[in-house]
């Protein structure tokens, strides 16, 4: 029988609102203001993100310099290592920070700086030193992943602090739907022509840096009350490795969630190879990238209209199980297309990116579920960072996945990946519903 747990989510009355410190402060007004600005932040980031879509644009950028399955397989490793190890190390520090919004400003600026460097360095190095350009791209990609990992950790902690659990689905719907529409418009107006241009990649990097820099201005507008230490803080988890072990030992549901995240990581390990298969195996032109980016973002926006309200009404667990299960469709679709005539497969390959649009929602559900599972707000960052580490742990074999693609072909690798993802959905079905605990 589950032990009773303290509610880790503030009520709609508004977290930390003190009329003595904030004359005229309305709890509902603070909640509305913070929801608006957090949603606005996510919208701007999402528009910038379409210019560097991990599943399509980033692998294509590396392939433009050097076409190697092994190096392509490094991208998920660098991505997940950066998004998990720095947050894991920083989580305890973030938990102790009374005000977190300025950290979100700093991480957003760091993300912008990474792509500004690529925008400046790409043109001089592309023709003269492609080897140095490939190395620079991988280094900057790794630094960006670290900045992005910290950024997502801070954004999750702020969401857990400022928005109640029953309204996080609504916030996701608004930010993803509006962000997807604006991102698709940006892709049609800017990304499409730039993908066909000789100097297109520097422009793409510059646009990404610009949108991330704009997003960095928004967190300053949050009305975030400072956290106050409470007597129970001393009883919280210990810092460092001992604290992680303590949290895992005390919460079997967190262990199961980590297993689900580790199995789901197969989705993220496979995505760089889809566009390579379409290009090398089916002869899809570079212009197809735009169609795939639009389909993926449209699918994300449409799926959020269902996932958000459902998670608010029925709980995050149900949505998490569903999106993990549906994510197994992507490698299955690619495998099916590999056995039909190449011309037909190329014409219908955009279908692959419809279920791939569930990836951002699945990652958001992992975060939201971890926030609800945490026994108290002071452990939000720790729980989110532990799930991020579980997502990253299997990526040690990602270069082996790339080597397997080169040695065995795409089909067996994709079939094994589909089975691993489906196993994650089976394990997720045994997760508890935190709102009943």
ABEGO torsion letter per residue (X at the ends): XBBBBBBABBBAAEBGBBAAABBGBBAAAAAAAAAAAAAAAAAAAAAAAAAABAAAAAAAAAAAABBBAAAAAAAAAAAAAAAAAAAAAAAAAAAABABAAAAAAAAAAAAAAAAAAAAAAAAAAAAABAAAAAAAAAAAAAAAAAAAAAAAAAAAAAAAAABBAAAAAAAAAAAAAAAAAAAAAAAAAAAAAAAABAAAAAAAAAAAAAAAAAAAAAAAABBBBBBBBBAAAAABBBBEAAAAAAAAAABAAAAAAAAAAAAAAAAAAAAAAAAAAAAAAAGBBAAAAAAAAAAAAAAAAAAAAAAAAAAAAAEAAAAAAAAAAAAAAAAAAAAAAAABBAAAAAAAAAAAAAAAAAAAAAAAAAAAAAAAABABAAAAAAAAAAAAAAAAAAAAAAAAAAAAAAAAEAAAAAAAAAAAAAAAAAAAAABBBAAAX
